[in-house]
Amino acid sequence: MVGDAHFVQTPPNSKKSKKKKKKRGGTKKKMTSEQTAAFKYVTEWVYLDQSNSLASTAAASVVDDFGVQKTLGKGGEKVVFDLHSHSKFSDGFLSPSKLVERAHGNGVKVLALTDHDTMSGIPEAIEAARRFGIKIIPGVEISTIFSSGNSESEEPVHILAYYSSCGPAKIEKLEKFLENIREGRFLRAKNMVSKLNELKLPLKWDHVAKITGKGVAPGRLHVARAMVEAGYVENLKQAFSRYLFDGGPAYSTGSEPCAEKAIQLIHETGGVAVLAHPWALKNPVAIIRRLKDAGLHGLEVYRSDGKLAAYSDLADMNGLLKLGGSDFHGRGGNSESEVGSVNLPVLAMHDFLKVARPIWCSAIRDILDSYVEEPSDSNLAKITRFGRTRVLKGGSPPPSCVNDIIDHCLTSWLTNEEKQDAEFEAIRLKLSHISMKQQEVQVP
């Protein structure tokens, strides 16, 4: 009662009241030892290719109730992760460069570009990220179909694949797989237009193709945008709710592979497989259980409105990683989350990297081994495909430069501990021998 009386007697604008409020400090609190260790591990990777690594200042950080690191001491920066975003290379509204710039403005330090069924935007995103000090995770959102045995139970399932900075191993196999899906997307979009025409909405295919853009596989969003521009619906939401929703009157499937096959390919190409927006599924429990058996690594649990407890529990029950991202497209309005708006805990990112790093290191070794076995320009191009060093534009680099190029890439991709691994040391030794032989051949 004494405390209550004192509160009533204190004017709301008094210095005493302000002091008391300030003392509470909102929801911020010091990191636990577990969060501090996790944050050091994560930031070492985030700032791997930057000389001003901030990992050593992790002890001075504070976290909010989500366990998200907020500051790095005096004059520090935020470290924000967004593991799901789209650009114009699929159904996004922004170019990869503009997307990266937008992410930078929102404090994002790690951005996964996960366009639908294509990785074509990754090089541009990495080039733009260099200017802003952002780390890009090369990713792709793969369109698949899940079936429990009969056509009536089929439903679309999207699998996110995350790769190392070196990109996928066996890149040709992945590209062929994605190309088949993209070709199916053209047929699917044309079927949607035909169905809309049958519904007395005379939408033109040329209109959809113009919105989609050259070289981009069309999606439902492109059809929806054409419908809005033609005046058949008031907005994108109406286009989906009336015509284009799963199973809707103008909905159509393409030539999507089964979800298990996509997960298998992600494993073969050195990626981490994560189920996208499981809350959109009709039967998430059965799907998650089956995909876990197929090799699924995790599922999206975190959104801009917080952690979804039901899906967090499903992840725990199945021993899966708990991740999340904004699924940003840049369409504007209040219907989508802003890039960088998801509070992904540092502990979740730590768990992700603990699983991903060994997988990615193995993929990097495979790509380097291909060059060791056949030191050709094409195999060197695979190493630098998503790297920050762009080579081969003016022809083959001299043999003496190849090792420098690869060393530069490895410095950007691997921690010191990973670089000292015996297998990487053996590869570097073979690379030096190759370089010496090539130089001997060129010397008169």
N, C-alpha and C positions, 0 to 999 in steps of 0.2 A: 504493500500500500504506500509506503514511504516513497518508493521509486515512482509510482504512478502520480503521487501528489507533486513530486519534483518535476515530472515531465509536463504536467498541466501548467505549472507556474512558470516554466521557461518559455519565453516567446520564441516562435519558430525561426526568427531571423537573428537570434542572439548569437554572440561569439561562442558561448558555451555549447549551444545546440550544434553549430557548425563543427566545432572541435570534436564533439561526440560522434557525429556522423562520419567525419573524416577518419576517426580512429577505427571504425568498423571496416573500412577498406573495401566495401562492396563484396563481391564473391571471389576476389583474388586471394590466393594463398601460395605459400612456398611449395615448390616441387617436392614430392616424396623422393626417396633415394632411387626407387624403381623408375620414376619418371625422369629423373636427372640422368640416369644411365642410358635410358631409352633415347632421351633427347640428344645426348652426346653422340650416340651411334647414328641417329638419323641425320643430324646436322653435318657430321663428317662426310656423309654421302651427298647431302644437298650442296655443300660448298666444295665438293671434291676438286673441281677444276678452277677454283678461284683462290687467289693468293690470300685474300683476307678472310680466311675461314673463321667462322664465329663459334665453332663447336666448343672452344675452351671457355666460353663465357656462359655456358649452359647453367652452371650452378647459381648464377645470379638471376635466373629467370623466374617468372611467376606464371601460374596456370589458372585457368578458370575452372568451373565445375565440370567441363567436358574433358579436362586434362589437356587443353590446347595451349601451347606455348604462346604467350602474348608479347613479351618484350625481351630484349637481350641486354638488360642493363641500360645505363645512360647512353642515349643516342643510338640504341639498338634498333633492330628491324623485326617485323613480324615474320613468322614462318607459317605460311598458309598453304595447304595442299588441296588440289582439286583434281580428282582422278577420273573425270568424265566430262568431256566437252566435244563440241562439233564445230566444223568450219564449213565454208562454201564447197569444199570437196565432197561433202555429202549433202545433208539437209540443213546445214547452218546458214546464217545470214552474213557472217563475217569471213573475210579471208583469214588464213592462219596468222598472218602478220598483225591484223587488226585484233584478232582474238587474243594473241599474246600481249599486245599493248593494253587491251581491256583488263586482262588478268593482272598485269603489272600494276595498273591503277588501283586495283582492289587488293593489293598486297600479296598476291599469289607468288610463291617461290618455287613450287613444283606443280607443273601442269601436265596432265595426260591428254593428248589429242587423240580422241577415239572416234573418228569418223566411221560411218556405216560402210563396212565391206571394202574399205580402201585405206591405204597408208600414204597416199599421194601427197597429202598436205604436210607430212612430217618434215621434209627438208626445209620448207619455207618457215615452218614454226621454229625449228632449231636455229635457223639463221636470224630470225627476229629476236629469239630469246637471248642470243648473245649480247644484244644491245641493252637488255634489261636485267641481266643477271638471273634469269629464270632457268630452271632445269626442266627439260621436256622429257617425259616418258613416252616413247613411241608406242602407240596403242591402236587398237581397232575394235569396233563393236560389230561382231559377226551375227548376221541374221540366220537363225536356224528354226527348225520345227521340232517340237517334242511330241511324240506319239506313244501312247501306252498300248498300242496294238490295233486300234481301229481308227478309221478316218474321222469319225465323229469326235474323238477325244484329242485330236491334234490341236495344238495351239502354238503361236509364234513365241520363241524364246530367244533373247539376245544375250550373247556371251561376250564379255569384255576380255581382250587379250592384251597383256602388258609385257613389253619387251625391254631389253637392256638398251643403253645408248647406242650400241653397235647394231641394233635391230635384230630381226629374226634370223636364225640359222635356216638353211634350206629355203632361202627366200623365193626361189622359182616355184617350189611346191606350194607355198602359201599364196603367192600371187595368182597362180592358176586356179586355186581353190576359190579365192575371192573374185576372180574374173568371172567364173561360172555363176556365182551368186549375183554379180552386177548385171550380167546378161539376163538373168531371170527377173531382175528388178525392172528392166525395160518392158518385158512381156507383161509383168504384173501391173505396171502403171497403165499400159495400153488397155488391159482388161478392165481396169477401174474406169477409164474414160468411156469405154464401150458400155459398161453398166450404167454410168451416169447418163449417157445418151438414151439408153432404153428407159430411164426414169424421167425422160423429157427434159433433161438438162443438156443442151447441145454444146458441151465443152469440146474445144478443138485440141487435138494432140499437139499441134504446133505451138499452141499457147503454153502447154505444160513444158514442152521441150525448151522453149525460150527461157522460161523461169529457171529450169534446171541448170542450164548452162552447158557448154560444150565439154564433152569428156566426163560428165558427172552422171552417175546412175540415179535415175529418179526415185523418189520415195513418196509416201503418202502426203508429206508436208508440201511437196511441190504441186501435187494435184490440188490440195486444199487451197494453196495460194492462188492458183489459177481460178478456182471456183469463186474466191473472194473478189479477185480482179474482174471477173466476168459478171459479178453481181448476183450469183445464184445463192450465195449465203452472205450473212453479214460479217462474219469473222471466222478465223481458223477453228475456234472451239465449236462453232455451229457445224462446220464442215465435217468434223470428226464425229460429233454427237449424233448427227442425222444420217450420215452416209458412210464414213470411212472407218468407223470403229471396228475392232476385231469382230468379224461375223456380220458386219453391217451390210446394207443393201448394195453398196458399191465396193465392198471389200474384196480383195483378191489375194491369193498367195502366189509366190514366185516359184523358183526352183531351189529353195533353201535346203541345205543338207540337214540331217538329223543332228540334234544338239551334241550327242555323244561323239559323233564323228568330228565335229568342230573342236571339241575339247581334246580329243586324241591328237589332232593336228597341232594345236597350241602346244601340247607337250613335246611333240616331235620337233617343233621349230624354236624351242627355248623360251616359251612364254608362260605367264601366269594367267590362269583362267578364272574369271569371276562372273557370277550371274548378275546381270543388270536388272534394276528395278523389279525385284521379285514380287512386290505388292501388286503388280499389274497382272499376275498370273491367276488363273482360275483355281488351280490345284497346286499351290506352292510346296506343300509338304511332300507329296509324292515326287514332284519334279526334282526338288532339292536332294531327296534321298537317292534317286536314280543317278543324278548328275554327280553326286559325291562319289558314288561307286565307279563312275566313268573317269574320275580324276579332277573334278572341280576343286579349286583351291579356296574360293571364298564367295561371298555374296554382298551386295550393297545393302547396308543397314542404316547408314547415316544420310540424312537429307537436310535441307536448309531449315526445316522445322524441328530438327532434333533427331534423336535415335529412335527407331521403331522397335519397341520392346519385343513384339512378337517375332520379328525376323532376327533380332539379336539372339533370342532364345533358340530359334531354329539353327542359327549358325553355331551356337554353343553345343547344341545336341548332336550336331553332325561334325564337330571339330573343324569348322571352316573359319577363314579369316573374315573379319567384319570391316568393310570399307564403305566408301561413298564418294559422291561427287555431285556437282550441280546439274549435270546433263544439260549444260547451257547450249542454246542454239542461237541466241541473239535476236529472237523475233520481237522482243520488246513487250511492254505491257506487264500486267501482274500475273500472267498465267505461267511464268517459268521462274526458276531460281536464277539469281545473278551468279556469274562465275566467281568462285572464291567464297560463296556464302555458306558452305557446309563446314561445320565445326568437326573436323576429323581429328580425333585425339592423337597425340604423339605416340601413345602406346599402341594404337591401332596401326599407325604407320611403321612403327618399330617391328611389330609382328609381321607385317607385310614384307618388309625388307629382309627379315630373317628367313622367310620362305623364298623370296624372289632372288636374293643375291647369289646363292649357290646355283640356281637354275640359270641365271643370266651369265655367270662366270663360265659355266659349262658351254653355253651357246657361243660366247666369245672365243673360247678355246677351239670349238669346232670350226668357226669362221677363219681363225688364224691358221689352223691345221690345213684347211683347204688351200690357203696361199702357200704354205710350206711345201705341200705336195705338188702344187702347180703354181709357181710364182708369175702369174699372168696379170695383165692390166685389168681383166674382168674380175679376177679374184681380189685384187687390190681395191677395186671399186666397191666390192661388197663390204670390205672393212671400213671404208670411208663413206659408205652410203648415207648414214645418218650422223656421221661424225662432224665435228666442227672444222675439220681441215678438208677443204674442197680441192681435190686433185683431178688430174686427167683432163682438165678443160683444154689445156694447151698441149696435149700429148702426154706420153709416158714420162714420169719423173726419173731422173738419173738414179741408178742403183744405190748410190751413196745416200740418197734422200729417203729411200723407202723405209729404212729403219727409224729415221727421225720421225717420219709421218706416223708410223705404227706406235712408236714410243709416246708421241704426243697424244694419240688416241687413247692408249692405255692409261695415261696419266689422268685423262678425263673420265675414264670408265671404272677404274679399279682403285681401291684403297691401297696403301703401302703394304698392308698385310696380304692382300689378295695378289698383288704383283710379285710378292716373294714366294708364292706357291711354287712348289717344285715343277709342276707341269708347265706353268708360264715361263719359268726360268729355262726349261728345256726348249720351249718354242722360241724364245728370244735367242738362244744359242744357235738354233737351226737357222733363224732369220739372218744372223750375222754371217754365217757360213755362206748362205745364198747370196748375200750382198757382196761378199768377197769374191765369189766365183764370177758373178756378173761383171764386177769391175775388172777382173783379170781378162775376161773375154773382150771387153771394150778397149783395154790398153793395147796399143800396137806392139 
